[in-house]
Structures are given as structure tokens and as C-alpha cells.
Amino acid sequence: MPKTQLPLKDIHLPEAIGWWPPAIGWWLLAVLIPILMVFFYWFYKRLTHKTAIKTAKKNFAVIKENPALDNNQKLRELSMLVRRVAISVNPRVEVASLTGRQWLAFLDKSVTDAPFSEGCGQLLAEAPYRNSSPTEHEIAQLISLCEDWLKAQTKQAKRNQKS
């Protein structure tokens, strides 16, 4: 053997790194991404429900104490407020299309007895078709009933947060 040549073997490259099994980082991402998606969805729902009810309480106070509104305007504003809150805290497909007796029955689900279907809450469905405007007493009862309904929505939102 000549002195200039050494007995070396050819260089063997290692095999290419395969994609399986993935590194630990990919496993963590595969677990964390769905968990984060569920958390953000839950947080978004909680935040929107809280915000809807908080805003509704502020608007309710404005309607209740605004002396510039007559009884018909107060009735219209209360009706819109209750509808907005119901759509915000419940699935839109269940609530948005309800009218008349179905709407009142839906509102009755949140409070005891049936004050919307059988009591002063009927004003919400019947007032546009009445010849006379509601009296101060009727509006005061309706305001009290809507306030009770709004409190029930607050309690329901708190129960939903705990579960």
C-alpha cells in the first residue's frame, strides 16, 4: 500500500429525518390549539352575554326615568329592549322569529307564573293594535315586569357561567 493512500471507507450520510413521530412541540400544539379555541369561544360568549345585560340595564334606567317619553314611546322602547336582550342571550334562531303569543310565552319562561301571557306583559304584543295608549299604571306595571325579567336574565347568565 502506498503511503499516500489511507485505508478510508466512503462517507455514508445518515438517513433523512422522517416526519413521524412528530417532535414534542407539535404534540403540544395539537393539544393546546383545540383547548384554546374552546376557551376563547366560552370567553366570547360570556363577555357578550355580560355586556348585553349590562347595557340593557343602563338603557332600562334611561327609559324608566326619562320624563320626555310618553307612554307609547316607553312601551316601544321597552319592547325593543326586551327583544334585543332576548336575542343577545339566547340563540337567534329560537328567538328572532317569535311574535304574538309565542313571544309572550317565551318571555314567561324566565319569570314565575305567566305575567307576560296573562298579565300586563300582554301590552308588548297588543299595544300596536289598541286604539288608546296605555295608562300610567299599566306602564308602571310593565316596567316592573320588564325589570324582573331582566333580573332573571342576569341570574340565568350567572348560572350559565358557573356550569
N, CA, C and O of each residue as an XYZ file, in Angstrom:
652
protein
N       0.849     -1.152      0.000
C       0.000      0.000      0.000
C       0.904      1.227      0.000
O       1.822      1.352      0.811
N       0.620      2.115     -0.922
C       1.440      3.330     -0.955
C       1.132      4.207      0.243
O       0.030      4.182      0.791
N       2.111      4.967      0.628
C       1.970      5.799      1.818
C       1.021      6.965      1.605
O       0.548      7.539      2.587
N       0.738      7.323      0.435
C      -0.143      8.466      0.173
C      -1.613      8.096      0.311
O      -2.439      8.991      0.491
N      -1.970      6.853      0.237
C      -3.375      6.453      0.362
C      -3.623      5.822      1.719
O      -2.894      4.928      2.151
N      -4.621      6.283      2.355
C      -5.032      5.735      3.636
C      -6.211      4.790      3.406
O      -6.995      4.987      2.477
N      -6.334      3.782      4.237
C      -7.449      2.847      4.053
C      -8.764      3.410      4.612
O      -9.229      2.953      5.656
N      -9.370      4.393      3.935
C     -10.627      5.025      4.366
C     -11.796      4.466      3.564
O     -11.658      4.103      2.395
N     -12.936      4.407      4.219
C     -14.154      3.989      3.536
C     -14.915      5.233      3.089
O     -14.688      6.331      3.598
N     -15.818      5.046      2.132
C     -16.627      6.179      1.661
C     -17.483      6.729      2.801
O     -17.815      6.019      3.750
N     -17.835      8.019      2.684
C     -18.683      8.668      3.688
C     -20.120      8.196      3.466
O     -20.632      8.219      2.347
N     -20.751      7.772      4.548
C     -22.157      7.373      4.496
C     -22.980      8.427      5.227
O     -22.759      8.697      6.407
N     -23.934      9.019      4.509
C     -24.791     10.026      5.117
C     -25.900      9.332      5.906
O     -26.359      8.256      5.522
N     -26.325      9.941      7.001
C     -27.429      9.330      7.750
C     -28.727      9.434      6.950
O     -28.835     10.243      6.029
N     -29.687      8.624      7.304
C     -30.978      8.662      6.618
C     -31.664      9.986      6.924
O     -31.442     10.590      7.973
N     -32.495     10.422      5.999
C     -33.244     11.664      6.205
C     -34.204     11.484      7.386
O     -34.755     10.408      7.616
N     -34.374     12.567      8.110
C     -35.262     12.513      9.273
C     -36.704     12.436      8.778
O     -37.122     13.246      7.950
N     -37.461     11.469      9.282
C     -38.845     11.292      8.871
C     -39.781     12.246      9.608
O     -39.418     12.837     10.625
N     -40.986     12.381      9.077
C     -41.944     13.285      9.723
C     -42.649     12.615     10.893
O     -43.278     13.286     11.712
N     -42.545     11.305     10.969
C     -43.188     10.597     12.082
C     -42.146      9.947     12.955
O     -41.226      9.342     12.404
N     -42.206     10.014     14.198
C     -43.166     10.718     15.069
C     -42.798     12.186     15.178
O     -41.619     12.539     15.160
N     -43.794     13.032     15.290
C     -43.510     14.468     15.399
C     -42.804     14.793     16.715
O     -42.867     14.037     17.684
N     -42.157     15.902     16.714
C     -41.463     16.365     17.920
C     -42.498     16.755     18.975
O     -43.674     16.933     18.661
N     -42.057     16.885     20.218
C     -42.956     17.166     21.337
C     -43.696     18.484     21.149
O     -44.835     18.613     21.596
N     -43.090     19.441     20.514
C     -43.733     20.732     20.270
C     -44.999     20.603     19.439
O     -45.991     21.279     19.712
N     -44.973     19.737     18.422
C     -46.151     19.525     17.588
C     -47.264     18.847     18.379
O     -48.440     19.158     18.192
N     -46.895     17.923     19.260
C     -47.913     17.271     20.095
C     -48.569     18.303     21.010
O     -49.786     18.300     21.194
N     -47.751     19.177     21.575
C     -48.308     20.218     22.449
C     -49.239     21.149     21.686
O     -50.305     21.514     22.182
N     -48.836     21.532     20.479
C     -49.709     22.373     19.665
C     -51.017     21.668     19.323
O     -52.081     22.286     19.336
N     -50.938     20.388     19.021
C     -52.143     19.628     18.681
C     -53.124     19.568     19.846
O     -54.333     19.469     19.634
N     -52.624     19.627     21.052
C     -53.490     19.606     22.233
C     -53.929     21.015     22.609
O     -55.096     21.228     22.937
N     -53.020     21.974     22.567
C     -53.322     23.323     23.027
C     -54.249     24.101     22.104
O     -55.077     24.876     22.584
N     -54.135     23.919     20.806
C     -54.966     24.697     19.882
C     -56.452     24.422     20.093
O     -57.212     25.384     20.209
N     -56.919     23.172     20.150
C     -58.353     22.969     20.425
C     -58.783     23.483     21.796
O     -59.884     24.014     21.947
N     -57.912     23.325     22.796
C     -58.261     23.828     24.130
C     -58.400     25.346     24.107
O     -59.338     25.891     24.690
N     -57.481     26.029     23.443
C     -57.558     27.479     23.347
C     -58.779     27.931     22.551
O     -59.393     28.944     22.885
N     -59.134     27.199     21.511
C     -60.324     27.552     20.729
C     -61.582     27.457     21.578
O     -62.432     28.346     21.523
N     -61.709     26.406     22.352
C     -62.867     26.247     23.235
C     -62.884     27.348     24.289
O     -63.937     27.920     24.574
N     -61.734     27.643     24.865
C     -61.654     28.694     25.879
C     -62.059     30.042     25.307
O     -62.847     30.758     25.926
N     -61.542     30.404     24.145
C     -61.884     31.706     23.556
C     -63.356     31.777     23.176
O     -63.968     32.837     23.308
N     -63.937     30.685     22.710
C     -65.370     30.669     22.403
C     -66.182     30.899     23.681
O     -67.113     31.703     23.703
N     -65.810     30.177     24.742
C     -66.507     30.338     26.024
C     -66.350     31.774     26.537
O     -67.324     32.368     27.002
N     -65.163     32.329     26.461
C     -64.899     33.680     26.937
C     -65.688     34.698     26.125
O     -66.237     35.647     26.685
N     -65.748     34.510     24.814
C     -66.510     35.416     23.944
C     -67.989     35.388     24.306
O     -68.624     36.436     24.418
N     -68.534     34.193     24.488
C     -69.942     34.081     24.859
C     -70.208     34.747     26.204
O     -71.189     35.475     26.356
N     -69.355     34.503     27.155
C     -69.528     35.083     28.488
C     -69.457     36.598     28.418
O     -70.265     37.293     29.034
N     -68.498     37.106     27.674
C     -68.317     38.542     27.563
C     -69.503     39.199     26.877
O     -69.970     40.246     27.326
N     -70.000     38.605     25.796
C     -71.129     39.210     25.091
C     -72.402     39.152     25.915
O     -73.192     40.095     25.888
N     -72.620     38.060     26.652
C     -73.815     37.986     27.496
C     -73.752     39.032     28.598
O     -74.732     39.728     28.863
N     -72.596     39.137     29.238
C     -72.433     40.126     30.299
C     -72.636     41.536     29.754
O     -73.327     42.348     30.368
N     -72.044     41.820     28.620
C     -72.133     43.145     28.035
C     -73.561     43.462     27.629
O     -74.021     44.586     27.834
N     -74.266     42.508     27.065
C     -75.647     42.736     26.641
C     -76.529     43.062     27.834
O     -77.341     43.984     27.769
N     -76.380     42.326     28.907
C     -77.218     42.549     30.077
C     -76.838     43.864     30.762
O     -77.711     44.607     31.211
N     -75.547     44.148     30.840
C     -75.101     45.395     31.471
C     -75.610     46.607     30.681
O     -76.087     47.577     31.271
N     -75.511     46.551     29.377
C     -76.000     47.639     28.531
C     -77.509     47.760     28.641
O     -78.044     48.868     28.667
N     -78.195     46.634     28.706
C     -79.649     46.657     28.823
C     -80.080     47.316     30.131
O     -81.066     48.053     30.159
N     -79.356     47.058     31.197
C     -79.695     47.696     32.477
C     -79.553     49.209     32.392
O     -80.383     49.949     32.920
N     -78.503     49.661     31.728
C     -78.315     51.108     31.569
C     -79.434     51.706     30.723
O     -79.999     52.744     31.067
N     -79.748     51.040     29.611
C     -80.822     51.532     28.746
C     -82.168     51.499     29.457
O     -82.999     52.389     29.270
N     -82.379     50.478     30.267
C     -83.624     50.361     31.009
C     -83.777     51.533     31.979
O     -84.860     52.104     32.109
N     -82.694     51.881     32.652
C     -82.742     53.018     33.581
C     -83.071     54.312     32.843
O     -83.809     55.151     33.359
N     -82.532     54.475     31.650
C     -82.821     55.672     30.856
C     -84.296     55.703     30.475
O     -84.939     56.747     30.585
N     -84.833     54.591     30.036
C     -86.248     54.525     29.648
C     -87.134     54.798     30.858
O     -88.107     55.548     30.780
N     -86.785     54.187     31.952
C     -87.604     54.282     33.161
C     -87.680     55.711     33.695
O     -88.731     56.139     34.173
N     -86.588     56.440     33.617
C     -86.535     57.751     34.250
C     -86.568     58.921     33.285
O     -86.333     60.057     33.697
N     -86.848     58.681     32.031
C     -86.881     59.756     31.050
C     -88.278     60.378     31.025
O     -89.227     59.746     30.561
N     -88.411     61.615     31.523
C     -89.734     62.239     31.551
C     -90.205     62.716     30.174
O     -91.386     63.013     29.996
N     -89.301     62.791     29.210
C     -89.669     63.271     27.882
C     -90.445     62.226     27.079
O     -91.106     62.564     26.097
N     -90.368     60.962     27.489
C     -91.063     59.901     26.752
C     -92.508     59.790     27.217
O     -92.787     59.777     28.416
N     -93.420     59.709     26.262
C     -94.810     59.438     26.645
C     -94.989     57.923     26.774
O     -94.052     57.161     26.533
N     -96.176     57.495     27.149
C     -96.412     56.071     27.426
C     -96.186     55.191     26.198
O     -95.626     54.101     26.316
N     -96.614     55.649     25.029
C     -96.409     54.857     23.806
C     -94.922     54.705     23.493
O     -94.477     53.627     23.098
N     -94.164     55.764     23.666
C     -92.722     55.694     23.408
C     -92.035     54.779     24.413
O     -91.156     53.999     24.047
N     -92.437     54.873     25.683
C     -91.853     53.982     26.690
C     -92.151     52.530     26.356
O     -91.283     51.666     26.471
N     -93.382     52.268     25.943
C     -93.771     50.906     25.571
C     -92.937     50.404     24.397
O     -92.453     49.272     24.419
N     -92.769     51.227     23.386
C     -91.963     50.844     22.227
C     -90.514     50.583     22.617
O     -89.917     49.594     22.191
N     -89.956     51.470     23.424
C     -88.564     51.315     23.861
C     -88.385     50.062     24.719
O     -87.399     49.342     24.566
N     -89.326     49.803     25.614
C     -89.247     48.586     26.434
C     -89.324     47.335     25.571
O     -88.582     46.375     25.776
N     -90.225     47.365     24.612
C     -90.380     46.207     23.724
C     -89.091     45.937     22.952
O     -88.654     44.791     22.844
N     -88.490     46.985     22.422
C     -87.238     46.818     21.670
C     -86.111     46.341     22.575
O     -85.306     45.497     22.182
N     -86.057     46.881     23.782
C     -85.006     46.492     24.719
C     -85.117     45.023     25.097
O     -84.121     44.299     25.088
N     -86.314     44.586     25.424
C     -86.518     43.183     25.799
C     -86.167     42.271     24.626
O     -85.530     41.235     24.817
N     -86.573     42.643     23.433
C     -86.273     41.831     22.245
C     -84.762     41.756     22.027
O     -84.232     40.677     21.760
N     -84.066     42.886     22.137
C     -82.611     42.894     21.933
C     -81.891     42.013     22.945
O     -80.979     41.264     22.593
N     -82.303     42.107     24.192
C     -81.661     41.294     25.231
C     -81.930     39.819     24.973
O     -81.023     38.993     25.074
N     -83.173     39.485     24.640
C     -83.516     38.081     24.398
C     -82.697     37.506     23.243
O     -82.224     36.372     23.315
N     -82.535     38.279     22.198
C     -81.751     37.805     21.052
C     -80.271     37.705     21.411
O     -79.566     36.833     20.904
N     -79.800     38.592     22.282
C     -78.380     38.588     22.650
C     -78.005     37.426     23.554
O     -76.904     36.890     23.438
N     -78.897     37.026     24.452
C     -78.530     35.993     25.422
C     -79.055     34.610     25.053
O     -78.705     33.628     25.709
N     -79.874     34.515     24.033
C     -80.406     33.225     23.574
C     -80.029     33.021     22.115
O     -79.694     33.982     21.423
N     -80.081     31.789     21.642
C     -79.793     31.563     20.215
C     -80.767     32.333     19.322
O     -81.982     32.273     19.511
N     -80.226     33.037     18.373
C     -81.016     33.904     17.499
C     -82.131     33.144     16.768
O     -83.228     33.678     16.604
N     -81.870     31.921     16.330
C     -82.872     31.171     15.578
C     -84.085     30.809     16.429
O     -85.178     30.602     15.902
N     -83.892     30.732     17.753
C     -85.003     30.397     18.634
C     -85.868     31.606     18.962
O     -87.060     31.454     19.231
N     -85.291     32.801     18.946
C     -85.979     33.968     19.485
C     -86.420     34.966     18.420
O     -87.508     35.532     18.525
N     -85.618     35.188     17.422
C     -85.841     36.300     16.493
C     -87.181     36.226     15.758
O     -87.767     37.264     15.449
N     -87.662     35.054     15.480
C     -88.898     34.941     14.694
C     -90.161     34.886     15.538
O     -91.258     34.818     14.985
N     -90.040     34.913     16.847
C     -91.216     34.802     17.712
C     -92.020     36.092     17.711
O     -91.461     37.187     17.788
N     -93.342     35.949     17.622
C     -94.243     37.096     17.685
C     -95.488     36.698     18.456
O     -95.752     35.515     18.672
N     -96.242     37.695     18.863
C     -97.536     37.462     19.496
C     -97.459     36.597     20.737
O     -96.627     36.811     21.619
N     -98.352     35.608     20.786
C     -98.450     34.722     21.954
C     -97.185     33.891     22.153
O     -96.796     33.625     23.290
N     -96.543     33.480     21.070
C     -95.311     32.702     21.193
C     -94.213     33.537     21.863
O     -93.457     33.032     22.692
N     -94.136     34.808     21.497
C     -93.151     35.703     22.094
C     -93.421     35.869     23.594
O     -92.501     35.813     24.410
N     -94.676     36.072     23.939
C     -95.028     36.238     25.351
C     -94.768     34.959     26.141
O     -94.308     35.014     27.281
N     -95.061     33.808     25.534
C     -94.791     32.532     26.205
C     -93.290     32.346     26.425
O     -92.871     31.828     27.460
N     -92.495     32.763     25.464
C     -91.042     32.687     25.625
C     -90.588     33.559     26.798
O     -89.750     33.138     27.596
N     -91.131     34.755     26.901
C     -90.759     35.656     27.998
C     -91.209     35.100     29.343
O     -90.546     35.321     30.357
N     -92.322     34.385     29.362
C     -92.833     33.789     30.603
C     -91.907     32.716     31.160
O     -91.928     32.448     32.362
N     -91.102     32.105     30.312
C     -90.204     31.036     30.772
C     -89.200     31.527     31.822
O     -88.738     30.737     32.646
N     -88.863     32.801     31.801
C     -87.840     33.328     32.700
C     -88.388     33.805     34.038
O     -87.628     33.973     34.992
N     -89.683     34.024     34.120
C     -90.270     34.546     35.356
C     -91.337     33.583     35.861
O     -91.801     32.715     35.121
N     -91.724     33.743     37.131
C     -92.738     32.859     37.702
C     -94.124     33.249     37.205
O     -94.364     34.393     36.820
N     -95.016     32.290     37.222
C     -96.389     32.440     36.709
C     -96.343     32.724     35.211
O     -95.471     32.212     34.508
N     -97.258     33.521     34.728
C     -97.305     33.865     33.309
C     -97.679     35.333     33.161
O     -98.706     35.642     32.556
N     -96.873     36.247     33.698
C     -97.247     37.655     33.669
C     -97.222     38.288     32.282
O     -97.870     39.311     32.058
N     -96.498     37.704     31.368
C     -96.489     38.261     30.015
C     -97.698     37.771     29.230
O     -98.317     38.551     28.506
N     -98.041     36.504     29.358
C     -99.167     35.948     28.601
C    -100.513     36.322     29.195
O    -101.490     36.503     28.469
N    -100.564     36.436     30.518
C    -101.858     36.649     31.168
C    -101.951     37.971     31.914
O    -103.043     38.361     32.327
N    -100.847     38.665     32.096
C    -100.854     39.894     32.881
C    -100.564     41.119     32.031
O    -100.921     41.193     30.855
N     -99.913     42.065     32.663
C     -99.641     43.341     31.996
C     -98.642     43.216     30.845
O     -98.519     44.127     30.027
N     -97.940     42.101     30.784
C     -96.987     41.891     29.701
C     -97.631     41.765     28.335
O     -96.954     41.850     27.310
N     -98.936     41.562     28.320
C     -99.656     41.477     27.048
C     -99.546     42.773     26.257
O     -99.716     42.784     25.038
N     -99.261     43.856     26.955
C     -99.088     45.141     26.271
C     -98.025     45.067     25.184
O     -98.145     45.730     24.153
N     -96.996     44.273     25.403
C     -95.915     44.181     24.417
C     -96.413     43.670     23.071
O     -95.902     44.066     22.023
N     -97.411     42.792     23.098
C     -97.932     42.232     21.849
C     -99.161     42.971     21.337
O     -99.381     43.041     20.128
N     -99.967     43.525     22.249
C    -101.253     44.104     21.855
C    -101.236     45.609     21.652
O    -102.109     46.133     20.961
N    -100.287     46.318     22.220
C    -100.286     47.780     22.187
C    -100.341     48.384     20.784
O    -101.044     49.374     20.584
N     -99.627     47.827     19.809
C     -99.707     48.445     18.479
C    -101.104     48.376     17.860
O    -101.405     49.127     16.932
N    -101.950     47.494     18.358
C    -103.273     47.302     17.773
C    -104.382     47.928     18.613
O    -105.557     47.813     18.266
N    -104.027     48.580     19.699
C    -105.017     49.226     20.552
C    -105.322     50.621     20.042
O    -104.474     51.280     19.441
N    -106.563     51.065     20.294
C    -106.950     52.427     19.909
C    -106.440     53.456     20.908
O    -106.147     54.593     20.538
N    -106.332     53.059     22.174
C    -105.903     54.001     23.203
C    -104.481     53.678     23.646
O    -104.012     52.545     23.535
N    -103.814     54.708     24.149
C    -102.458     54.487     24.637
C    -102.529     53.905     26.049
O    -103.526     54.098     26.746
N    -101.497     53.206     26.472
C    -101.510     52.609     27.808
C    -101.505     53.685     28.900
O    -100.970     54.778     28.715
N    -102.110     53.347     30.032
C    -102.172     54.283     31.156
C    -100.843     54.271     31.922
O     -99.990     53.409     31.712
N    -100.700     55.236     32.800
C     -99.505     55.309     33.637
C     -99.367     54.051     34.495
O     -98.267     53.529     34.675
N    -100.481     53.579     35.015
C    -100.464     52.384     35.858
C    -100.000     51.158     35.061
O     -99.190     50.367     35.546
N    -100.514     51.009     33.845
C    -100.116     49.877     33.005
C     -98.618     49.943     32.677
O     -97.920     48.930     32.712
N     -98.147     51.130     32.363
C     -96.726     51.297     32.046
C     -95.870     51.011     33.278
O     -94.814     50.388     33.165
N     -96.312     51.457     34.447
C     -95.559     51.194     35.677
C     -95.479     49.689     35.945
O     -94.426     49.181     36.331
N     -96.594     48.976     35.741
C     -96.585     47.515     35.919
C     -95.657     46.852     34.907
O     -94.897     45.948     35.254
N     -95.719     47.300     33.661
C     -94.873     46.726     32.615
C     -93.394     46.992     32.900
O     -92.555     46.116     32.689
N     -93.076     48.181     33.373
C     -91.687     48.493     33.727
C     -91.213     47.566     34.836
O     -90.099     47.046     34.782
N     -92.053     47.360     35.836
C     -91.693     46.460     36.934
C     -91.500     45.030     36.428
O     -90.561     44.341     36.828
N     -92.394     44.598     35.548
C     -92.299     43.244     34.989
C     -91.033     43.089     34.145
O     -90.338     42.078     34.248
N     -90.735     44.080     33.318
C     -89.520     44.011     32.487
C     -88.256     44.039     33.354
O     -87.251     43.412     33.019
N     -88.318     44.767     34.460
C     -87.183     44.795     35.379
C     -86.980     43.417     36.004
O     -85.847     42.954     36.134
N     -88.076     42.759     36.391
C     -87.979     41.398     36.933
C     -87.423     40.435     35.882
O     -86.605     39.571     36.197
N     -87.868     40.586     34.644
C     -87.394     39.718     33.568
C     -85.893     39.925     33.337
O     -85.149     38.968     33.122
N     -85.467     41.180     33.386
C     -84.051     41.492     33.187
C     -83.206     40.916     34.323
O     -82.104     40.419     34.090
N     -83.722     40.984     35.551
C     -83.008     40.375     36.683
C     -82.914     38.866     36.505
O     -81.890     38.263     36.827
N     -83.981     38.253     35.991
C     -83.957     36.806     35.744
C     -82.905     36.457     34.701
O     -82.262     35.412     34.799
N     -82.722     37.317     33.705
C     -81.691     37.075     32.688
C     -80.304     37.174     33.306
O     -79.402     36.421     32.940
N     -80.135     38.099     34.240
C     -78.855     38.242     34.931
C     -78.554     36.991     35.744
O     -77.433     36.484     35.717
N     -79.558     36.490     36.470
C     -79.370     35.279     37.268
C     -79.070     34.083     36.373
O     -78.225     33.250     36.700
N     -79.768     34.003     35.239
C     -79.544     32.886     34.317
C     -78.122     32.953     33.746
O     -77.472     31.921     33.585
N     -77.644     34.150     33.443
C     -76.286     34.293     32.924
C     -75.259     33.882     33.973
O     -74.239     33.277     33.642
N     -75.524     34.205     35.233
C     -74.603     33.805     36.296
C     -74.600     32.295     36.475
O     -73.548     31.698     36.705
N     -75.778     31.670     36.371
C     -75.835     30.206     36.461
C     -75.078     29.569     35.314
O     -74.383     28.572     35.507
N     -75.202     30.127     34.131
C     -74.502     29.569     32.967
C     -72.997     29.723     33.094
O     -72.246     28.899     32.571
N     -72.539     30.774     33.786
C     -71.102     30.959     33.985
C     -70.535     29.900     34.915
O     -69.413     29.433     34.720
N     -71.307     29.521     35.925
C     -70.819     28.546     36.882
C     -70.734     27.155     36.288
O     -69.866     26.367     36.665
N     -71.627     26.851     35.365
C     -71.614     25.494     34.795
C     -70.776     25.401     33.556
O     -70.667     24.328     32.963
